[in-house]
Amino acid sequence: MKDICTPSNQDFMKNKLTLILIILITALNLTVLATNGQPEDRNSVYVVIGAFSIPKNAIEFTENARKNNFKAEYSINPNRNLFYVYVLHTADKKMAFEEATKLRSSSPFNDTWVYSGLLGDDNETVKAQDINPNTGEKIVKVRSQDQNLTPVIVVEAPTETTISASKEATPEKLTESPANQIVADKTETKINTLNNPSAVSTVEEIEAGSKKFLFKIFTKSKDIQSDIDVMDLDKTKPRKAASYRGNEPVNVKPANASGNISLICNVFGYRKIQFVTNFNQPEATEGISIEDNKAVVPFELVRLKKGDFAVMYNVYFFKDAAIMRPESKYEVSSLLEMMKENPKYKIRIHGHTNGNERGKIISMGDSKNFFGMTEDVKEGSGSANKLSKERASVIQSYLINQGVPADRMQVKAWGGSKAVYEEDHALAQANVRVEIEILED
């Protein structure tokens, strides 16, 4: 009689196969966790629609793409020190090239290209490269398009500096064509080695009618790496004509026929500064001088004071969620820096929504991922007031997590009671915002 406790050979094989399957699945899960669910460095590719040296412009471009139903994200390319806006991240190179080619022919992003490598602060990739999907050729230089928020790629014959800086990234011989040489002849190379997000190696065109400006952005103790918005004052309602980097010479294009412009420096954590001037004679404005054929405009920043309010324009939340989108990290980090720089600061974080309807509320889970939707998020429901409170509270929690004492912060929820626009206005999304009030300085 067979012992009922002894498995048959068939049962034994089934158990063995099950065990092997469990081991394989566990190994696969560990691999996914190790790579954060993303393609590995050696086969990671992105479909890129824009590149910017100014984080704020990358955020704006990303949001505009999303409004047009593109699943856009952005991240730093540490090899070029540019913020890349991309619509696809995959390990399937064929898919990436097909998508990039399609976008070039049937979307506003007719300069879309493929980036091979990994994006992110900690992902500098030796063999990373940018590729034209139509020709398969390497793109030697990618030009940041902060002036008009339109992605344009400039491919030029490599200079001696370019070759020495990219030998490992592009080991094959780079050819020089007459067309590329023409582009190179019409440009000047600017290389800035400052260690900051806005410092990049770029190629800037010198266009007829443009003027050299130097926007000095600083405090009493240090230079501040930020940007200046040029506003066109000929419009009934002034609009932004372009943005330019600070603390380095830039070629500024005329915004209108009259030359009437305002120059605005709005750095989060500091009071806004504005110069109203004329592009044709900037030196006629008090404080602006001409030095070495450049119009030098000084912006001496002063920290926010008691009673001041600052809107966190570049903090975005996932739909129906008290979880920040990844692009919010830049401005929230600025708030953290402000709080650490001045231990006397006490603030109130105001949360606002668009409208007062009840609805779904998604909250951050135990993973404490402040900038991403994870599997452990918690779904519930509640009022608009509750959602606005949770959104303000998640910023407070982030600051506490980074070492800021809880007693230096308060939270105030407004729901939709302090809307900037009507609930159904075209710009109603601006109602969804967080404001920082300085209680003590």
C-alpha positions as CSV (number, residue, x, y, z in Angstrom):
1,M,0.0,0.0,0.0
2,K,1.3,3.4,-1.0
3,D,2.2,5.8,1.8
4,I,-0.2,8.7,1.5
5,C,2.5,11.1,2.8
6,T,4.9,10.2,0.0
7,P,4.1,12.3,-3.2
8,S,4.0,10.5,-6.5
9,N,6.7,11.3,-9.1
10,Q,4.1,13.4,-11.0
11,D,3.3,15.4,-7.9
12,F,7.0,15.8,-7.1
13,M,7.7,17.2,-10.6
14,K,4.7,19.6,-10.3
15,N,6.0,20.9,-7.0
16,K,9.5,21.3,-8.4
17,L,8.3,23.2,-11.4
18,T,6.2,25.4,-9.1
19,L,9.2,26.1,-6.9
20,I,11.3,27.0,-10.0
21,L,8.5,29.3,-11.3
22,I,8.3,31.1,-7.9
23,I,12.1,31.6,-7.9
24,L,12.0,33.1,-11.4
25,I,9.2,35.4,-10.6
26,T,10.9,36.6,-7.5
27,A,14.1,37.2,-9.4
28,L,12.2,39.2,-12.0
29,N,10.5,41.3,-9.4
30,L,13.8,42.0,-7.8
31,T,15.2,43.1,-11.1
32,V,12.2,45.5,-11.7
33,L,12.6,46.9,-8.2
34,A,16.3,47.5,-8.8
35,T,15.6,49.4,-11.9
36,N,12.6,51.2,-10.5
37,G,10.5,49.6,-13.2
38,Q,12.3,51.4,-15.9
39,P,14.4,50.1,-18.8
40,E,18.1,49.6,-18.0
41,D,20.8,52.0,-19.1
42,R,22.0,49.8,-22.0
43,N,18.6,49.7,-23.8
44,S,16.8,52.8,-22.5
45,V,15.5,55.2,-25.1
46,Y,13.3,58.3,-25.0
47,V,11.3,60.1,-27.6
48,V,12.2,63.8,-26.9
49,I,10.1,66.8,-28.0
50,G,12.0,69.6,-26.4
51,A,15.2,70.7,-24.5
52,F,15.5,73.6,-22.1
53,S,18.2,75.1,-19.9
54,I,15.6,76.8,-17.7
55,P,13.6,74.4,-15.5
56,K,10.6,76.7,-15.5
57,N,10.4,76.6,-19.3
58,A,10.7,72.8,-19.3
59,I,7.8,72.6,-16.9
60,E,5.7,75.1,-18.9
61,F,6.4,73.2,-22.2
62,T,5.5,69.9,-20.5
63,E,2.2,71.2,-19.2
64,N,1.3,72.6,-22.6
65,A,2.1,69.3,-24.2
66,R,-0.2,67.6,-21.7
67,K,-3.0,70.0,-22.5
68,N,-2.7,68.7,-26.1
69,N,-3.1,65.1,-24.9
70,F,0.6,64.2,-25.0
71,K,1.8,62.1,-22.1
72,A,4.8,64.4,-21.5
73,E,7.3,64.3,-18.7
74,Y,10.6,66.0,-18.2
75,S,14.0,65.2,-16.6
76,I,17.6,66.5,-16.7
77,N,20.0,65.1,-19.2
78,P,23.2,65.3,-17.2
79,N,25.4,64.8,-20.2
80,R,24.2,68.1,-21.8
81,N,22.9,69.7,-18.6
82,L,19.6,70.3,-20.4
83,F,16.0,69.5,-19.3
84,Y,14.5,67.1,-21.8
85,V,10.8,66.9,-22.3
86,Y,9.8,63.4,-23.6
87,V,6.6,61.6,-24.5
88,L,7.9,58.0,-24.4
89,H,10.4,56.1,-22.3
90,T,10.9,52.5,-23.4
91,A,13.4,49.7,-24.1
92,D,11.9,49.1,-27.5
93,K,14.1,51.1,-29.9
94,K,12.0,50.3,-32.9
95,M,8.9,51.6,-31.2
96,A,10.8,54.8,-30.2
97,F,12.0,55.5,-33.7
98,E,8.6,54.9,-35.2
99,E,6.9,57.2,-32.6
100,A,9.5,59.9,-33.2
101,T,9.2,59.7,-37.0
102,K,5.4,59.9,-36.6
103,L,5.6,63.0,-34.4
104,R,7.9,64.7,-36.8
105,S,5.4,64.3,-39.7
106,S,2.0,64.6,-37.9
107,S,2.4,66.8,-34.9
108,P,3.7,70.3,-33.9
109,F,6.9,68.7,-32.7
110,N,8.6,68.4,-36.1
111,D,12.1,68.3,-34.5
112,T,11.4,65.3,-32.3
113,W,14.4,63.0,-31.8
114,V,15.4,59.9,-29.9
115,Y,17.7,59.9,-26.9
116,S,19.5,56.7,-26.0
117,G,20.6,56.5,-22.3
118,L,19.0,57.4,-19.0
119,L,17.8,60.8,-17.9
120,G,17.9,62.0,-14.3
121,D,20.3,63.6,-11.8
122,D,22.1,60.3,-11.0
123,N,22.2,58.8,-14.5
124,E,25.1,60.3,-16.4
125,T,25.6,57.9,-19.3
126,V,29.0,57.6,-21.0
127,K,27.6,56.2,-24.3
128,A,24.4,58.3,-24.4
129,Q,23.5,59.9,-27.7
130,D,20.8,61.9,-29.4
131,I,19.7,60.5,-32.8
132,N,17.7,61.9,-35.7
133,P,15.0,59.3,-36.3
134,N,14.8,60.1,-40.0
135,T,18.4,59.7,-40.9
136,G,19.8,57.6,-37.9
137,E,22.6,60.2,-37.6
138,K,23.9,61.4,-34.2
139,I,23.0,64.9,-33.2
140,V,26.2,66.6,-32.1
141,K,24.6,69.6,-30.4
142,V,21.2,70.1,-29.0
143,R,20.2,73.7,-28.7
144,S,18.0,74.8,-25.8
145,Q,14.9,76.7,-26.9
146,D,14.1,78.9,-23.8
147,Q,13.4,82.0,-25.9
148,N,10.3,80.7,-27.7
149,L,9.5,77.4,-26.0
150,T,9.8,75.6,-29.4
151,P,12.2,72.7,-29.7
152,V,14.8,73.2,-32.4
153,I,17.8,71.0,-33.0
154,V,21.0,72.5,-34.3
155,V,23.3,69.9,-35.9
156,E,26.7,71.4,-36.5
157,A,30.1,70.2,-37.5
158,P,31.9,69.4,-34.2
159,T,34.5,71.8,-33.0
160,E,37.7,70.6,-31.3
161,T,36.1,71.2,-27.9
162,T,33.0,69.2,-28.9
163,I,35.1,66.3,-30.1
164,S,37.2,66.1,-27.0
165,A,34.1,66.3,-24.8
166,S,32.3,63.6,-26.6
167,K,34.9,61.0,-27.6
168,E,33.4,58.3,-25.3
169,A,29.8,59.2,-26.2
170,T,30.4,59.1,-30.0
171,P,33.4,56.9,-30.8
172,E,32.7,56.7,-34.5
173,K,34.1,59.4,-36.7
174,L,31.8,62.4,-37.0
175,T,31.5,63.6,-40.6
176,E,31.3,67.2,-41.6
177,S,28.9,68.3,-44.4
178,P,28.7,71.6,-46.2
179,A,25.2,72.2,-44.8
180,N,26.4,71.6,-41.2
181,Q,29.3,74.0,-41.9
182,I,26.9,76.7,-42.9
183,V,25.1,76.4,-39.6
184,A,28.3,76.5,-37.7
185,D,29.5,79.6,-39.5
186,K,26.3,81.5,-38.5
187,T,26.6,80.6,-34.8
188,E,28.8,81.3,-31.9
189,T,29.7,78.7,-29.2
190,K,29.1,79.5,-25.6
191,I,30.3,77.2,-22.9
192,N,29.4,77.9,-19.3
193,T,30.9,75.5,-16.7
194,L,29.0,76.8,-13.6
195,N,27.6,73.9,-11.6
196,N,23.9,74.8,-11.8
197,P,20.8,73.6,-13.6
198,S,20.8,76.6,-16.0
199,A,24.4,76.3,-17.1
200,V,24.7,74.5,-20.4
201,S,26.9,74.3,-23.5
202,T,24.7,75.9,-26.2
203,V,24.9,77.3,-29.7
204,E,23.2,80.7,-30.0
205,E,22.3,82.3,-33.3
206,I,23.2,86.0,-33.6
207,E,20.1,87.4,-35.3
208,A,19.8,90.8,-37.0
209,G,18.2,93.3,-34.6
210,S,19.2,91.5,-31.4
211,K,21.1,93.2,-28.6
212,K,23.5,91.9,-26.0
213,F,22.2,91.9,-22.5
214,L,23.6,90.7,-19.2
215,F,21.0,90.2,-16.5
216,K,22.8,90.1,-13.1
217,I,20.7,88.1,-10.6
218,F,22.2,88.2,-7.1
219,T,21.7,88.7,-3.4
220,K,24.2,90.4,-1.1
221,S,26.0,87.2,-0.6
222,K,25.7,85.2,-3.8
223,D,24.7,85.0,-7.5
224,I,21.3,83.3,-8.1
225,Q,20.9,81.1,-11.2
226,S,17.6,81.9,-12.6
227,D,16.0,83.6,-15.7
228,I,14.4,86.8,-16.8
229,D,11.0,87.1,-18.5
230,V,10.7,89.8,-21.3
231,M,7.2,91.1,-21.5
232,D,5.7,92.7,-24.6
233,L,4.1,96.0,-23.5
234,D,2.5,96.7,-26.9
235,K,-0.2,94.2,-26.2
236,T,-3.4,95.3,-24.5
237,K,-2.5,92.7,-21.9
238,P,1.2,92.4,-21.5
239,R,2.4,88.9,-22.6
240,K,5.7,87.0,-22.2
241,A,7.8,87.3,-25.4
242,A,10.7,85.3,-24.2
243,S,12.9,84.1,-21.3
244,Y,16.6,84.5,-21.0
245,R,19.2,83.1,-18.6
246,G,20.7,85.3,-16.0
247,N,24.4,86.0,-15.1
248,E,25.7,85.4,-18.6
249,P,25.6,87.5,-21.8
250,V,22.6,86.7,-24.0
251,N,21.3,87.9,-27.3
252,V,17.9,89.4,-26.8
253,K,15.5,89.7,-29.7
254,P,13.1,92.7,-30.1
255,A,9.7,91.9,-28.7
256,N,7.8,94.5,-30.7
257,A,8.1,97.5,-33.0
258,S,8.1,100.2,-30.3
259,G,10.7,98.6,-28.1
260,N,8.6,99.0,-25.0
261,I,9.2,96.0,-22.7
262,S,9.4,95.1,-19.1
263,L,12.0,92.8,-17.6
264,I,10.8,90.6,-14.8
265,C,12.8,88.6,-12.3
266,N,10.4,86.3,-10.3
267,V,12.4,83.8,-8.3
268,F,10.5,81.8,-5.8
269,G,11.3,82.8,-2.3
270,Y,12.3,86.3,-3.2
271,R,10.3,89.5,-4.0
272,K,9.6,90.1,-7.6
273,I,11.6,92.8,-9.4
274,Q,10.6,94.6,-12.6
275,F,12.3,97.1,-14.9
276,V,10.1,98.9,-17.5
277,T,12.4,100.0,-20.3
278,N,12.8,100.5,-24.0
279,F,14.7,97.8,-26.0
280,N,16.2,100.5,-28.3
281,Q,17.6,102.6,-25.4
282,P,17.7,100.5,-22.3
283,E,20.4,102.8,-20.8
284,A,17.9,105.6,-20.5
285,T,16.3,103.6,-17.6
286,E,17.7,104.3,-14.2
287,G,19.9,101.4,-13.0
288,I,20.6,100.0,-16.5
289,S,24.1,100.7,-17.9
290,I,26.1,99.9,-21.0
291,E,29.3,98.0,-20.4
292,D,31.4,96.4,-23.1
293,N,28.6,96.8,-25.6
294,K,26.2,95.0,-23.3
295,A,23.1,96.3,-21.5
296,V,23.7,95.4,-17.9
297,V,20.5,95.0,-15.8
298,P,21.0,94.4,-12.1
299,F,18.4,92.4,-10.2
300,E,19.4,92.4,-6.5
301,L,17.0,89.9,-4.8
302,V,15.5,90.3,-1.4
303,R,14.0,87.4,0.5
304,L,10.3,87.5,1.2
305,K,9.2,89.4,4.4
306,K,6.5,89.0,7.0
307,G,3.1,89.4,5.3
308,D,4.3,88.5,1.8
309,F,2.6,85.9,-0.3
310,A,4.2,83.7,-3.0
311,V,2.3,81.5,-5.4
312,M,4.0,78.2,-6.2
313,Y,3.3,78.4,-9.9
314,N,5.4,75.4,-10.7
315,V,3.8,72.9,-8.3
316,Y,1.4,70.5,-10.0
317,F,-0.7,67.7,-8.6
318,F,-2.0,64.5,-10.2
319,K,-5.8,64.7,-11.0
320,D,-7.9,64.3,-7.8
321,A,-4.8,63.7,-5.8
322,A,-2.8,65.2,-3.0
323,I,0.4,63.9,-4.7
324,M,2.7,66.2,-6.5
325,R,3.8,65.6,-10.1
326,P,7.6,65.0,-10.5
327,E,8.2,68.5,-12.1
328,S,7.1,70.0,-8.8
329,K,10.3,69.0,-7.1
330,Y,12.3,72.0,-8.5
331,E,10.1,74.6,-6.8
332,V,9.4,72.7,-3.6
333,S,13.2,72.3,-3.3
334,S,13.4,76.1,-3.5
335,L,11.0,76.4,-0.6
336,L,13.0,73.9,1.4
337,E,16.2,76.0,0.7
338,M,14.4,79.1,1.8
339,M,13.3,77.5,5.1
340,K,16.8,76.1,5.8
341,E,18.5,79.4,4.8
342,N,16.5,81.4,7.4
343,P,15.6,79.3,10.5
344,K,13.4,82.2,11.7
345,Y,10.9,81.8,8.9
346,K,7.5,80.6,9.8
347,I,5.0,80.0,7.0
348,R,1.4,79.2,6.3
349,I,0.7,76.9,3.3
350,H,-2.6,77.8,1.6
351,G,-4.3,75.1,-0.6
352,H,-6.8,76.0,-3.4
353,T,-8.9,74.0,-5.8
354,N,-11.0,74.8,-8.9
355,G,-14.6,74.7,-7.7
356,N,-16.2,73.3,-4.5
357,E,-17.6,70.0,-5.7
358,R,-17.1,66.8,-3.7
359,G,-15.2,64.0,-5.4
360,K,-12.5,61.4,-5.4
361,I,-9.4,62.1,-3.3
362,I,-6.2,60.1,-3.9
363,S,-3.7,60.3,-1.0
364,M,0.0,59.4,-0.7
365,G,0.6,55.9,0.6
366,D,3.1,54.6,3.2
367,S,5.9,54.7,0.6
368,K,6.3,58.5,1.1
369,N,6.7,59.1,-2.6
370,F,5.8,62.8,-2.7
371,F,6.3,63.1,-6.4
372,G,4.7,60.0,-8.0
373,M,1.7,57.6,-8.0
374,T,2.7,54.3,-6.5
375,E,0.7,51.1,-5.9
376,D,0.1,51.9,-2.2
377,V,-1.8,55.1,-2.8
378,K,-5.1,55.4,-0.9
379,E,-8.4,56.3,-2.6
380,G,-11.2,58.0,-0.8
381,S,-13.6,60.9,-1.3
382,G,-14.4,64.2,0.3
383,S,-15.0,67.9,-0.2
384,A,-12.9,70.4,-2.3
385,N,-11.8,71.9,1.1
386,K,-10.5,68.5,2.2
387,L,-8.6,68.1,-1.1
388,S,-7.0,71.5,-0.8
389,K,-6.0,70.8,2.8
390,E,-4.4,67.5,1.9
391,R,-2.5,69.2,-1.0
392,A,-1.1,71.8,1.3
393,S,-0.4,69.2,4.0
394,V,1.7,67.0,1.5
395,I,4.1,70.0,1.0
396,Q,4.2,70.4,4.8
397,S,5.0,66.7,5.2
398,Y,7.7,66.9,2.6
399,L,9.4,69.7,4.4
400,I,9.2,67.9,7.7
401,N,10.6,64.8,6.0
402,Q,13.6,67.0,4.9
403,G,14.2,68.2,8.5
404,V,12.1,71.4,8.8
405,P,10.4,71.5,12.3
406,A,6.7,71.1,12.1
407,D,6.1,74.1,14.4
408,R,7.4,76.4,11.7
409,M,4.5,75.6,9.4
410,Q,0.7,75.9,9.3
411,V,-1.8,74.8,6.8
412,K,-4.9,76.6,5.5
413,A,-7.5,75.0,3.2
414,W,-9.7,77.2,1.0
415,G,-11.2,74.7,-1.4
416,G,-12.5,76.8,-4.4
417,S,-13.6,79.8,-2.3
418,K,-10.8,82.1,-3.5
419,A,-10.7,81.4,-7.2
420,V,-8.6,83.5,-9.5
421,Y,-10.9,82.7,-12.5
422,E,-14.5,81.5,-12.9
423,E,-14.7,77.7,-12.6
424,D,-15.4,77.2,-16.3
425,H,-12.9,79.8,-17.6
426,A,-10.3,78.8,-20.1
427,L,-7.6,79.6,-17.5
428,A,-9.4,78.0,-14.6
429,Q,-6.6,75.6,-14.0
430,A,-4.8,78.5,-12.4
431,N,-7.3,78.2,-9.5
432,V,-5.5,74.9,-8.5
433,R,-2.6,76.4,-6.6
434,V,-0.6,76.5,-3.4
435,E,0.4,79.8,-1.9
436,I,3.0,80.5,0.8
437,E,2.4,83.2,3.4
438,I,5.3,84.5,5.5
439,L,4.2,84.7,9.1
440,E,7.5,85.4,10.7
441,D,10.9,86.3,9.2
